[in-house]
């Protein structure tokens, strides 16, 4: 590498200085935020993953069309509620900001809790297996996280402490976090032009993408031997471990006796998930329900083979020829029947005429 380019390269990779506009487009006076766009894209991709997994595992994928709306709405309410509690300092002076747009804050654990409750209720009402559907939904949750977390990038939120790592991101002074009104990283001590911060949203996004791939691989590699509910437990263990680690880099969050609430929930989720997985696959669970092999699908039934199409065409011609022959035979039969009918008519008539002539002769 030329020596002259080294300082320039170091400057470029030392800090990502992009500070994005949170507004994607304006629909008249209404701004459409990138935050909402990212979560909408994430929901659409999650829908694709969930429907395909449901179809592959033999579940009625049509139920996703109605169920995903209900679960997503419940998750939105729970996520918003968790965020408001977490960042109450932003809303206590103006409570209307809680319900008025733009909605730029969601708490994952709040969404998971209310979304899970909604999924359980509707699967019970539809007489479906909640655990099987939870396994199908689990990869979709990771996909949703992988895409939706980029909304935090556009809002300049969900970042950690300053870092010298090459992927550190710039945060405007107006978006710096504060603890009880005290800025944690004031710009006079941490200039925006030279200070980078840990992109926690990126860490969660990468974790979600890898997690989705792992769950889909597990479902194909070990799916038949897995019990319904195993994949969702792996999801909770995975996400809980990642979130527990990232909480050590966050400041100004909702705490319980000085410990971040999300860290307590994450730790509990990891422990409970691992204990349940171990218990569910103990020696006493040899006869427990398993997913088993996915149902065989006749994919060829949806594909038209040209050779078969030609054969069908030949059969159709043969059928037409046979139909034509049948019509000729029917016409011949009708002609014969008509001829027989005429003969039957003439014979009786001849006999009557003879008798009449004999009678007339006698009369003469």
LOSEZA-800922 format. One record per residue (C-alpha): x, y, z; residue number from 1. Coordinates in steps of 0.2 Angstrom, whole numbers, padded with zeros to 4 digits. Layout:
BEGIN
X; Y; Z; NUM
...
% end
This chain:
BEGIN
0000; 0000; 0000; 1
0007; 0017; -0004; 2
0013; 0027; 0011; 3
0003; 0042; 0006; 4
-0014; 0032; 0006; 5
-0011; 0025; 0024; 6
-0016; 0041; 0034; 7
-0032; 0043; 0023; 8
-0037; 0025; 0025; 9
-0034; 0026; 0044; 10
-0045; 0042; 0044; 11
-0059; 0033; 0034; 12
-0060; 0017; 0045; 13
-0057; 0026; 0061; 14
-0074; 0033; 0063; 15
-0090; 0031; 0053; 16
-0096; 0049; 0052; 17
-0113; 0047; 0044; 18
-0127; 0055; 0053; 19
-0143; 0050; 0044; 20
-0159; 0059; 0042; 21
-0173; 0050; 0052; 22
-0186; 0055; 0039; 23
-0187; 0043; 0024; 24
-0200; 0053; 0014; 25
-0214; 0066; 0017; 26
-0232; 0061; 0012; 27
-0238; 0079; 0012; 28
-0236; 0086; 0030; 29
-0234; 0068; 0037; 30
-0216; 0062; 0038; 31
-0212; 0044; 0036; 32
-0198; 0039; 0047; 33
-0185; 0026; 0043; 34
-0188; 0018; 0060; 35
-0205; 0013; 0054; 36
-0199; 0008; 0037; 37
-0186; -0004; 0044; 38
-0198; -0012; 0055; 39
-0211; -0014; 0041; 40
-0198; -0022; 0030; 41
-0193; -0033; 0045; 42
-0211; -0039; 0047; 43
-0213; -0042; 0029; 44
-0197; -0053; 0029; 45
-0203; -0062; 0045; 46
-0219; -0066; 0036; 47
-0210; -0074; 0022; 48
-0199; -0085; 0033; 49
-0214; -0090; 0045; 50
-0226; -0095; 0031; 51
-0212; -0105; 0022; 52
-0208; -0114; 0038; 53
-0226; -0117; 0042; 54
-0228; -0125; 0025; 55
-0212; -0135; 0026; 56
-0218; -0142; 0043; 57
-0235; -0146; 0038; 58
-0244; -0132; 0047; 59
-0258; -0122; 0039; 60
-0249; -0107; 0033; 61
-0265; -0098; 0029; 62
-0267; -0095; 0048; 63
-0251; -0083; 0047; 64
-0261; -0071; 0037; 65
-0273; -0067; 0051; 66
-0262; -0072; 0066; 67
-0247; -0061; 0061; 68
-0258; -0045; 0062; 69
-0265; -0049; 0079; 70
-0248; -0054; 0086; 71
-0239; -0039; 0078; 72
-0252; -0027; 0085; 73
-0250; -0034; 0103; 74
-0231; -0034; 0101; 75
-0232; -0016; 0096; 76
-0242; -0011; 0111; 77
-0231; -0021; 0123; 78
-0215; -0014; 0115; 79
-0221; 0004; 0116; 80
-0226; 0001; 0135; 81
-0209; -0006; 0139; 82
-0200; 0008; 0130; 83
-0210; 0022; 0139; 84
-0207; 0014; 0156; 85
-0188; 0012; 0151; 86
-0187; 0030; 0145; 87
-0199; 0038; 0157; 88
-0189; 0054; 0158; 89
-0193; 0058; 0140; 90
-0212; 0057; 0143; 91
-0215; 0062; 0160; 92
-0217; 0081; 0155; 93
-0227; 0077; 0140; 94
-0237; 0061; 0142; 95
-0246; 0064; 0125; 96
-0230; 0059; 0116; 97
-0233; 0041; 0122; 98
-0248; 0039; 0110; 99
-0245; 0053; 0097; 100
-0233; 0050; 0082; 101
-0220; 0048; 0078; 102
-0217; 0031; 0087; 103
-0198; 0030; 0088; 104
-0196; 0019; 0103; 105
-0200; 0000; 0106; 106
-0194; -0012; 0119; 107
-0190; -0029; 0113; 108
-0195; -0038; 0129; 109
-0211; -0029; 0130; 110
-0215; -0034; 0113; 111
-0210; -0052; 0116; 112
-0221; -0054; 0131; 113
-0237; -0047; 0124; 114
-0234; -0055; 0107; 115
-0232; -0072; 0116; 116
-0248; -0070; 0125; 117
-0257; -0065; 0110; 118
-0250; -0080; 0100; 119
-0255; -0092; 0114; 120
-0273; -0086; 0115; 121
-0276; -0087; 0096; 122
-0267; -0104; 0094; 123
-0278; -0110; 0108; 124
-0294; -0103; 0100; 125
-0289; -0110; 0083; 126
-0285; -0127; 0091; 127
-0267; -0126; 0085; 128
-0251; -0132; 0094; 129
-0244; -0116; 0103; 130
-0227; -0124; 0104; 131
-0226; -0130; 0086; 132
-0231; -0112; 0080; 133
-0218; -0105; 0092; 134
-0204; -0115; 0084; 135
-0210; -0109; 0067; 136
-0211; -0091; 0073; 137
-0194; -0091; 0081; 138
-0183; -0088; 0065; 139
-0195; -0074; 0060; 140
-0192; -0065; 0076; 141
-0173; -0065; 0073; 142
-0176; -0059; 0055; 143
-0187; -0045; 0062; 144
-0173; -0040; 0074; 145
-0160; -0041; 0061; 146
-0169; -0028; 0050; 147
-0179; -0018; 0062; 148
-0164; -0013; 0073; 149
-0157; -0002; 0059; 150
-0171; 0010; 0063; 151
-0161; 0014; 0078; 152
-0147; 0019; 0067; 153
-0157; 0032; 0058; 154
-0163; 0039; 0075; 155
-0145; 0039; 0082; 156
-0150; 0028; 0097; 157
-0145; 0011; 0104; 158
-0127; 0014; 0106; 159
-0114; 0011; 0119; 160
-0099; 0021; 0126; 161
-0085; 0029; 0116; 162
-0074; 0017; 0107; 163
-0059; 0018; 0096; 164
-0064; 0003; 0085; 165
-0065; 0005; 0067; 166
-0084; 0003; 0066; 167
-0087; 0016; 0079; 168
-0102; 0028; 0074; 169
-0104; 0047; 0076; 170
-0118; 0053; 0087; 171
-0124; 0071; 0087; 172
-0123; 0081; 0103; 173
-0142; 0082; 0103; 174
-0144; 0063; 0103; 175
-0132; 0060; 0117; 176
-0139; 0050; 0132; 177
-0141; 0057; 0149; 178
-0144; 0050; 0166; 179
-0157; 0060; 0176; 180
-0154; 0075; 0165; 181
-0135; 0074; 0166; 182
-0127; 0071; 0149; 183
-0116; 0056; 0149; 184
-0105; 0061; 0135; 185
-0105; 0080; 0133; 186
-0098; 0086; 0117; 187
-0085; 0097; 0125; 188
-0077; 0082; 0132; 189
-0081; 0070; 0117; 190
-0081; 0080; 0101; 191
-0093; 0074; 0088; 192
-0080; 0075; 0074; 193
-0068; 0063; 0083; 194
-0078; 0052; 0095; 195
-0085; 0036; 0090; 196
-0098; 0025; 0100; 197
-0101; 0007; 0100; 198
-0116; 0003; 0088; 199
-0126; -0008; 0099; 200
-0140; -0009; 0086; 201
-0127; -0016; 0074; 202
-0122; -0030; 0086; 203
-0140; -0035; 0089; 204
-0143; -0035; 0070; 205
-0129; -0046; 0066; 206
-0134; -0057; 0081; 207
-0152; -0058; 0074; 208
-0146; -0063; 0056; 209
-0134; -0077; 0063; 210
-0148; -0083; 0075; 211
-0160; -0084; 0061; 212
-0148; -0095; 0050; 213
-0144; -0106; 0065; 214
-0162; -0109; 0069; 215
-0166; -0113; 0051; 216
-0151; -0125; 0051; 217
-0156; -0134; 0067; 218
-0174; -0136; 0061; 219
-0167; -0145; 0045; 220
-0153; -0154; 0053; 221
-0161; -0160; 0070; 222
-0179; -0156; 0067; 223
-0186; -0173; 0067; 224
-0178; -0177; 0084; 225
-0183; -0160; 0092; 226
-0198; -0158; 0103; 227
-0210; -0144; 0099; 228
-0205; -0129; 0108; 229
-0186; -0132; 0107; 230
-0182; -0119; 0094; 231
-0191; -0105; 0104; 232
-0181; -0110; 0119; 233
-0165; -0109; 0109; 234
-0171; -0091; 0103; 235
-0173; -0086; 0121; 236
-0157; -0092; 0127; 237
-0148; -0084; 0112; 238
-0156; -0067; 0113; 239
-0155; -0067; 0132; 240
-0136; -0070; 0131; 241
-0133; -0057; 0118; 242
-0144; -0044; 0127; 243
-0136; -0048; 0144; 244
-0119; -0044; 0137; 245
-0124; -0028; 0128; 246
-0133; -0021; 0143; 247
-0116; -0019; 0151; 248
-0112; -0006; 0137; 249
-0129; 0004; 0139; 250
-0132; 0018; 0151; 251
-0147; 0027; 0157; 252
-0159; 0012; 0156; 253
-0173; 0006; 0167; 254
-0166; -0002; 0183; 255
-0172; -0012; 0197; 256
-0162; -0010; 0213; 257
-0148; -0003; 0203; 258
-0147; -0017; 0190; 259
-0154; -0015; 0172; 260
-0171; -0023; 0171; 261
-0167; -0030; 0154; 262
-0151; -0038; 0161; 263
-0162; -0047; 0174; 264
-0175; -0052; 0161; 265
-0161; -0058; 0150; 266
-0152; -0068; 0163; 267
-0168; -0076; 0169; 268
-0173; -0080; 0151; 269
-0156; -0089; 0148; 270
-0157; -0099; 0164; 271
-0175; -0105; 0161; 272
-0172; -0109; 0143; 273
-0157; -0120; 0146; 274
-0165; -0129; 0161; 275
-0181; -0133; 0151; 276
-0170; -0139; 0136; 277
-0160; -0150; 0147; 278
-0176; -0157; 0156; 279
-0186; -0159; 0140; 280
-0172; -0170; 0133; 281
-0168; -0180; 0149; 282
-0168; -0199; 0149; 283
-0186; -0199; 0155; 284
-0192; -0190; 0139; 285
-0188; -0204; 0127; 286
-0207; -0206; 0123; 287
-0210; -0188; 0122; 288
-0218; -0180; 0106; 289
-0206; -0176; 0093; 290
-0208; -0165; 0077; 291
-0204; -0180; 0066; 292
-0200; -0179; 0048; 293
-0209; -0165; 0038; 294
-0223; -0171; 0027; 295
-0219; -0176; 0009; 296
-0224; -0163; -0003; 297
-0228; -0166; -0021; 298
-0219; -0152; -0029; 299
-0220; -0159; -0046; 300
-0239; -0158; -0046; 301
-0237; -0139; -0048; 302
-0225; -0141; -0063; 303
-0231; -0145; -0080; 304
-0220; -0157; -0089; 305
-0219; -0154; -0108; 306
-0218; -0173; -0112; 307
-0233; -0176; -0101; 308
-0242; -0161; -0110; 309
-0238; -0169; -0127; 310
-0245; -0186; -0121; 311
-0260; -0177; -0115; 312
-0262; -0169; -0132; 313
-0261; -0186; -0140; 314
-0273; -0193; -0128; 315
-0285; -0179; -0132; 316
-0283; -0182; -0151; 317
-0287; -0200; -0148; 318
-0302; -0196; -0138; 319
-0308; -0185; -0151; 320
-0306; -0198; -0164; 321
-0315; -0211; -0153; 322
-0329; -0198; -0150; 323
-0330; -0196; -0169; 324
-0331; -0215; -0172; 325
-0344; -0216; -0158; 326
-0354; -0202; -0167; 327
-0353; -0212; -0184; 328
-0359; -0228; -0175; 329
-0373; -0219; -0167; 330
-0378; -0212; -0184; 331
-0378; -0229; -0192; 332
-0388; -0236; -0178; 333
-0401; -0222; -0179; 334
-0402; -0225; -0198; 335
-0404; -0244; -0195; 336
-0417; -0240; -0182; 337
-0427; -0229; -0194; 338
-0426; -0242; -0208; 339
-0433; -0255; -0197; 340
-0446; -0243; -0192; 341
-0451; -0240; -0210; 342
-0452; -0259; -0213; 343
-0462; -0262; -0198; 344
-0474; -0248; -0204; 345
-0475; -0255; -0222; 346
-0478; -0273; -0218; 347
-0494; -0270; -0208; 348
-0500; -0258; -0221; 349
-0498; -0271; -0235; 350
-0508; -0284; -0226; 351
-0522; -0272; -0223; 352
-0523; -0267; -0241; 353
-0524; -0285; -0246; 354
-0538; -0288; -0235; 355
-0547; -0273; -0241; 356
-0545; -0278; -0259; 357
-0552; -0295; -0255; 358
-0567; -0287; -0246; 359
-0570; -0275; -0260; 360
-0570; -0289; -0273; 361
-0582; -0298; -0263; 362
-0593; -0283; -0262; 363
-0592; -0280; -0281; 364
% end
